[in-house]
Amino acid sequence: MVDRDSDGSLDLNQLRTFLAVHRAGSVTAGARLVGLSQPTVTTQLQALEKRLGYRLFERLPRGVVSTAAAVELAARVAGPMDALDGVAGRAVPAEPLPQPPVRLAGPAELLAVRALPALAPLVARGVRLTVTAGLSEELLAGLRAGHYDLIVSTVRPRGRALVAEPLADEEFVLVAARELAGRVDIAQLRADGPAALTGLPLISYSADLPILRRYWRHVFGVRLAAEAAVVVADLRAVRATVAAGAGISVLPRYLCTAELASGTLIPLLEPEDPPINTGFLVRRPGASSRPHIDLVHDRLRAAGRTW
């Protein structure tokens, strides 16, 4: 099989096959879409990858995932190929194949409390989701590599390889259980700062106390030099540990709204200028050829305005 047509252009059949696999999310489904055998599709993809000089798909236990380069290629060729097929009168399957799941990732707490409830109505419309939780920097690297479609990130990505849109702000609050809060001299805390908290155990989701350190720097204007009594890599577990009276911590307000309303957690301070962190909705640049990704993106953007 040759890699080019006689005029030196890329083989349109290979591009058509590539686009079908990209849209279907598997070689088998893509083969059905273009009416070819699976071995023929595999051969065409290998020839196209050889010609282009880069990998188009990574194999998963079920199906394939497009690389970042493949997503960009699909964005360039989808419109012209669809228009060409329309002119040529190629048959369209009576029942289009279902779109592959939208691969969404982000911090576990944001996904559980905000993102997934907002996306629930899309499931009834046929949208499927594969959700991954993790740290923002690691997930952004995965997005660049083509492992995800959308990321809810607590940090703005650097460079121009990704497109980031502000999604929502999260406010941080210093909290303790009611009994422990009763031991804090609030007037002294307001006047003298963190000296009033000396001896109280700190609960953190990371050993380097990133949220606590930021709060101390922003509100008190001092550097926090301490070690956590409890380190647990889930802010919901931090919330539960603080509510049980083990110590104090700083949490996003959205994550403890119910506990603050019920008095299970007490805000030790309500500064006029609390620390705020902006969350971002991040995707790779270029037009998507999968409407379900756009549906999830637009739903999260709309929901973020109410968070």
C-alpha positions as CSV (number, residue, x, y, z in Angstrom):
1,M,0.0,0.0,0.0
2,V,1.4,3.5,-0.9
3,D,1.3,6.4,1.5
4,R,0.4,9.0,-1.1
5,D,-1.9,9.4,-4.0
6,S,-0.3,9.8,-7.4
7,D,-0.3,13.6,-7.1
8,G,1.7,13.5,-3.9
9,S,-1.2,14.3,-1.5
10,L,-2.1,12.2,1.5
11,D,-4.4,9.2,0.9
12,L,-8.0,10.4,1.4
13,N,-9.1,6.8,2.3
14,Q,-6.6,6.8,5.2
15,L,-7.8,10.1,6.4
16,R,-11.4,9.0,6.2
17,T,-10.5,5.8,8.2
18,F,-8.6,7.9,10.8
19,L,-11.5,10.2,11.3
20,A,-13.9,7.3,11.7
21,V,-11.8,5.7,14.4
22,H,-11.2,9.1,16.1
23,R,-14.9,9.7,16.3
24,A,-15.9,6.2,17.3
25,G,-13.3,5.7,19.9
26,S,-12.3,2.2,18.7
27,V,-10.8,0.4,15.7
28,T,-13.7,-2.1,15.5
29,A,-16.4,0.6,15.6
30,G,-14.5,2.8,13.2
31,A,-14.2,-0.2,10.8
32,R,-18.0,-0.6,10.8
33,L,-18.4,3.1,10.2
34,V,-16.4,3.0,7.0
35,G,-17.4,-0.5,5.9
36,L,-13.9,-2.0,6.1
37,S,-12.4,-5.0,7.9
38,Q,-10.5,-4.4,11.2
39,P,-7.2,-5.5,9.7
40,T,-7.6,-3.1,6.8
41,V,-8.3,-0.3,9.1
42,T,-5.3,-1.1,11.3
43,T,-3.1,-1.2,8.1
44,Q,-4.4,2.1,6.9
45,L,-3.8,3.7,10.3
46,Q,-0.2,2.4,10.5
47,A,0.5,3.7,7.0
48,L,-0.9,7.1,7.9
49,E,1.2,7.3,11.1
50,K,4.3,6.3,9.1
51,R,3.6,9.0,6.6
52,L,2.9,11.7,9.2
53,G,5.7,10.7,11.5
54,Y,3.7,10.6,14.8
55,R,1.4,8.3,16.7
56,L,-2.3,8.9,16.3
57,F,-3.9,6.5,18.9
58,E,-3.0,4.9,22.2
59,R,-4.7,1.6,22.9
60,L,-6.8,1.1,26.0
61,P,-8.3,-2.1,27.4
62,R,-11.5,-1.1,25.5
63,G,-11.0,1.0,22.4
64,V,-8.4,3.7,21.7
65,V,-7.7,7.2,22.7
66,S,-6.6,9.9,20.3
67,T,-3.3,11.6,20.9
68,A,-3.0,15.4,21.1
69,A,-1.6,15.3,17.6
70,A,-4.6,13.3,16.4
71,V,-7.1,15.7,17.9
72,E,-5.4,18.6,16.1
73,L,-5.4,16.6,12.8
74,A,-9.1,15.7,13.2
75,A,-9.9,19.4,13.8
76,R,-8.2,20.3,10.5
77,V,-9.6,17.5,8.3
78,A,-13.1,16.9,9.7
79,G,-14.9,19.7,7.9
80,P,-13.3,19.1,4.4
81,M,-13.7,15.3,4.7
82,D,-17.4,15.6,5.7
83,A,-18.0,18.1,2.9
84,L,-16.3,15.8,0.4
85,D,-18.3,12.8,1.5
86,G,-21.5,14.8,1.2
87,V,-20.6,15.7,-2.4
88,A,-19.7,12.1,-3.2
89,G,-22.9,10.9,-1.7
90,R,-21.4,8.4,0.7
91,A,-23.9,6.4,2.6
92,V,-24.6,7.4,6.2
93,P,-25.4,4.6,8.7
94,A,-29.0,4.5,9.6
95,E,-28.1,4.3,13.2
96,P,-25.0,6.4,14.0
97,L,-22.6,4.8,16.4
98,P,-22.7,6.2,19.9
99,Q,-20.1,8.7,20.8
100,P,-17.3,7.5,23.1
101,P,-17.3,8.7,26.7
102,V,-16.2,12.2,27.4
103,R,-13.0,11.9,29.5
104,L,-13.3,14.4,32.3
105,A,-10.7,14.9,35.1
106,G,-10.1,17.2,38.0
107,P,-9.7,17.3,41.8
108,A,-11.9,14.6,43.5
109,E,-13.8,17.1,45.6
110,L,-14.7,19.5,42.8
111,L,-15.8,16.6,40.7
112,A,-17.9,15.1,43.4
113,V,-19.5,18.2,44.8
114,R,-19.8,20.5,41.8
115,A,-19.1,19.0,38.4
116,L,-20.8,15.7,38.4
117,P,-24.1,16.9,39.9
118,A,-24.2,19.6,37.2
119,L,-23.6,17.1,34.5
120,A,-26.2,14.5,35.7
121,P,-28.9,15.8,33.3
122,L,-26.7,15.1,30.3
123,V,-26.7,11.3,31.0
124,A,-30.4,11.2,29.9
125,R,-29.3,12.8,26.6
126,G,-26.9,9.9,25.9
127,V,-23.7,11.5,27.1
128,R,-21.3,9.1,28.7
129,L,-18.5,10.1,31.0
130,T,-15.2,8.6,32.2
131,V,-14.1,10.5,35.2
132,T,-10.6,10.6,36.7
133,A,-9.6,12.3,39.9
134,G,-6.1,13.6,40.6
135,L,-3.8,16.6,41.2
136,S,-4.2,19.4,38.7
137,E,-0.6,19.5,37.4
138,E,-0.6,15.7,36.7
139,L,-3.9,15.9,35.0
140,L,-2.9,18.8,32.9
141,A,0.1,16.8,31.7
142,G,-2.3,14.0,30.8
143,L,-4.5,16.5,28.9
144,R,-1.5,17.6,26.8
145,A,-0.8,14.0,26.0
146,G,-4.4,13.4,24.8
147,H,-5.5,11.2,27.7
148,Y,-8.4,13.5,28.7
149,D,-10.9,15.7,26.9
150,L,-11.6,18.3,29.6
151,I,-10.0,19.2,32.9
152,V,-11.3,21.1,35.9
153,S,-8.1,22.6,37.2
154,T,-7.3,24.6,40.3
155,V,-4.2,26.0,38.6
156,R,-3.9,27.9,35.3
157,P,-1.9,25.9,32.8
158,R,1.3,27.5,31.5
159,G,2.1,28.0,27.8
160,R,-0.2,27.9,24.8
161,A,-0.7,24.2,24.4
162,L,-4.0,24.3,26.3
163,V,-6.9,26.7,26.4
164,A,-8.1,27.7,29.9
165,E,-11.3,29.5,30.8
166,P,-12.1,30.8,34.3
167,L,-14.8,28.6,35.7
168,A,-15.5,29.7,39.3
169,D,-13.8,31.1,42.4
170,E,-13.5,29.2,45.6
171,E,-13.2,31.0,48.9
172,F,-11.2,29.5,51.8
173,V,-12.3,29.5,55.4
174,L,-10.4,28.6,58.7
175,V,-12.6,26.2,60.6
176,A,-12.8,24.0,63.7
177,A,-15.4,21.9,65.4
178,R,-17.6,23.7,67.9
179,E,-15.9,22.4,71.0
180,L,-12.4,23.1,69.7
181,A,-13.5,26.6,68.5
182,G,-14.7,27.4,72.0
183,R,-11.1,27.1,73.2
184,V,-9.9,29.8,70.8
185,D,-9.8,33.4,72.0
186,I,-11.4,35.0,68.9
187,A,-10.6,38.5,70.0
188,Q,-6.9,37.6,70.5
189,L,-6.9,35.8,67.1
190,R,-8.2,39.0,65.4
191,A,-5.7,41.2,67.3
192,D,-2.6,39.0,67.5
193,G,-3.1,36.7,64.6
194,P,-2.0,33.0,64.6
195,A,-0.4,33.1,68.1
196,A,-3.9,32.5,69.4
197,L,-3.9,29.1,67.6
198,T,-0.6,27.9,69.1
199,G,-0.9,24.2,70.2
200,L,-4.0,23.4,68.1
201,P,-3.4,20.4,65.7
202,L,-3.4,21.2,62.0
203,I,-5.2,18.9,59.5
204,S,-4.0,19.0,55.9
205,Y,-4.5,17.2,52.6
206,S,-0.7,17.5,51.9
207,A,2.4,17.4,54.1
208,D,3.5,20.8,52.8
209,L,0.3,22.4,54.0
210,P,-0.3,24.4,50.8
211,I,-3.8,25.7,51.7
212,L,-2.9,26.5,55.3
213,R,0.3,28.2,54.3
214,R,-1.6,30.3,51.8
215,Y,-4.2,31.3,54.3
216,W,-1.5,32.3,56.9
217,R,0.3,34.4,54.3
218,H,-2.8,36.1,52.9
219,V,-4.7,36.7,56.1
220,F,-2.0,37.0,58.8
221,G,0.8,38.1,56.7
222,V,3.2,35.6,58.2
223,R,4.8,32.3,57.1
224,L,3.4,29.2,58.6
225,A,6.1,27.0,60.1
226,A,4.5,23.9,61.4
227,E,3.7,20.2,60.7
228,A,0.3,18.7,60.3
229,A,-1.0,16.3,62.9
230,V,-3.1,14.5,60.2
231,V,-2.3,14.4,56.5
232,V,-5.1,12.9,54.3
233,A,-5.2,13.4,50.5
234,D,-8.9,14.2,50.3
235,L,-10.4,17.5,51.4
236,R,-13.7,15.7,52.3
237,A,-11.7,13.5,54.7
238,V,-10.0,16.7,56.1
239,R,-13.5,18.1,56.6
240,A,-14.7,15.0,58.5
241,T,-11.5,14.9,60.6
242,V,-11.9,18.5,61.6
243,A,-15.6,18.0,62.3
244,A,-14.7,15.1,64.6
245,G,-12.6,17.5,66.7
246,A,-9.1,16.4,65.8
247,G,-7.9,19.9,64.9
248,I,-8.3,22.9,62.7
249,S,-7.9,23.4,58.9
250,V,-8.6,25.7,56.0
251,L,-11.3,24.4,53.5
252,P,-13.0,25.7,50.4
253,R,-16.3,27.2,51.6
254,Y,-18.3,25.3,49.0
255,L,-17.1,22.0,50.6
256,C,-18.4,22.9,54.1
257,T,-21.5,25.0,53.5
258,A,-23.8,22.5,55.2
259,E,-21.5,22.0,58.1
260,L,-21.2,25.8,58.6
261,A,-24.9,26.2,58.4
262,S,-25.6,23.5,61.0
263,G,-22.8,24.6,63.4
264,T,-20.9,21.3,63.0
265,L,-18.0,23.5,61.8
266,I,-17.3,27.0,63.1
267,P,-15.4,29.7,61.1
268,L,-12.7,31.0,63.4
269,L,-12.3,34.2,61.3
270,E,-14.4,36.0,58.6
271,P,-11.8,38.3,57.1
272,E,-13.0,41.1,54.7
273,D,-10.5,39.8,52.1
274,P,-10.5,36.0,52.3
275,P,-8.1,33.9,50.2
276,I,-9.7,33.0,46.9
277,N,-8.6,30.6,44.2
278,T,-9.9,30.5,40.7
279,G,-10.7,27.2,39.1
280,F,-10.3,26.8,35.3
281,L,-12.0,24.6,32.6
282,V,-9.2,23.5,30.3
283,R,-9.2,21.8,27.0
284,R,-6.9,21.4,24.0
285,P,-7.1,24.1,21.3
286,G,-8.9,23.5,18.0
287,A,-12.5,22.7,17.1
288,S,-13.9,19.4,18.6
289,S,-15.5,16.9,16.2
290,R,-17.4,15.3,19.1
291,P,-20.6,17.2,20.1
292,H,-20.7,15.5,23.5
293,I,-17.4,17.2,24.6
294,D,-19.0,20.5,23.7
295,L,-22.1,19.6,25.7
296,V,-20.1,18.8,28.8
297,H,-18.0,21.9,28.3
298,D,-21.0,24.2,27.9
299,R,-22.8,22.7,30.8
300,L,-19.9,23.2,33.2
301,R,-19.4,26.7,32.0
302,A,-23.1,27.5,32.7
303,A,-23.0,25.8,36.1
304,G,-19.8,27.6,37.1
305,R,-21.6,30.9,37.0
306,T,-23.8,29.7,39.9
307,W,-21.1,28.2,42.0
